[in-house]
Amino acid sequence: MTVSLERYAVHHPRVADVVLALTLCACTVFGAQISTPDSVAPQDVWPARILALVSCAAILKSRAHPRAVLVVTAAAAAVMTGLDYLPSPLLLAPVMTALHRLAALTDSRTTRRYGYTTMAVLVITSVSAAPLGDQFLLRSVGTVLWLLLPLSAGSMARLRRAYLESVQARAAHAERTREEEARLRVTEERMRIARELHDVVAHHMAVANAQAGTAAHLAPTHPEQARKILADLAGTTSSALLELRATVGILRQADDPGPDSLEPTPGLDRLPDLIAACRSAGLDVRVTTEGEPQPLLPGVDLTAYRIVQEALTNVTRHASGHPARIRLAYTDSRLIVTVTNDGDRAAPAAPGSGGFGLIGMRERAHSVGGDLRAGPLPGGGFEVTTALPLHPHALHEDEAPL
């Protein structure tokens, strides 16, 4: 029942204020008639009734103007205590309500300033209206205690409301942060899938196109070579389908059948197959290795393979008549991969040229803590160089990025 009344008061504050004002008016009028054996209540009750009406009418505005309402109710209470009405809790009910609203709706400094001033005024008017005697403690200490009660309750209500608001703000911030993190993860995953699909489709389609063109050119005069190239073309398309299946397979749900049938993530161990496919398409590829080969982290291994694959794809597209050179240099902390071509147009797709080759290679290198540099050579051709860490944070140990 109490919870229902509180909920109704929250949703209908105007009705709650009217009921409160009428209740306080009745309490004030009744409190004006209270007396003790040592005192007699004033015979005239009409001043108390008028002041009660003024105080309770002011209470209706206490939510919007707590300071002004406190001044009005305190003035009415001071007049009544000055007329020798006993300062009981019933008589002081309007000013106590105003003090509670002030403490709950304003800051602590305002509460102290207005609250202590109200106490001092009411104690002075109450004590001065009656001679010193048995009622001194009732009119002084009693008045202070009754007025401290709503001040303390209002301050506690303000602190509780501030605490709840801070908790709600933290919860809202945490929710926004979770949503932003989820969106960021989705965006990163989409970019990763887009890079994988771009690398797989671009490379294999470029090689397949070159193989098909070479086979068509050799078919009239060298049918045996054309048949061999067509056989290699079947292997190229089959490899493309397997890699596409592995890439798209990450979109599967956990309960989808057949997850074990997906092809493993490619790495530099598949470099011979990549070179063989390029050679069958008419591209001369030479590989040199410097230093002692070392095991690579899975992400670094995939990144190195994809960068070489993308670089060779662009060579196949733009400068297939010129040889490509791949250099793998192992140091204590880094693997340096260099792909060079002497052709005039063997350049990866640059930003603004309609392609994403160079962008994708650079993103891959940065994603594993490496660096990439690509650009034309002084004498013609193009070179792509990337430095990849052999173990976490290797670039920050003793060598600077490219």
Protein Blocks (a to p, Z undefined) as FASTA:
>chain_A
ZZmmmmmmmmmmmlmmmmmmmmmmmmmmmmmmgccfkbccdfblklmmmmmmmmmmmmmm
mmmmmmlmmmmmmmmmmmmmmnopacdfklmmmmmmmmmmmmmmmcfklmmmmmmmmmmm
mmmmmmmmpccdfklmmmmmmmmmmmmmmmmmmmmmmmmmmmmmmmmmmmmmmmmmmmmm
mmmmmmmmmmmmmmmmmmmmmmmmmmmmmmmmmmmmmmmmmmmlmmmmmmmmmmmmmmmm
mmmmmmmmmmpcfklghklmpccdddfklmmmmmmmmmmnopacddddedjdddddfklm
mmmmmmmmmmmmmmmmmmmmbccdddddddfkbccdddddfbfklcccdehilpaklmmm
mmmmmmnopacdddddfkgpjdddddddfbghklmmmpccZZ
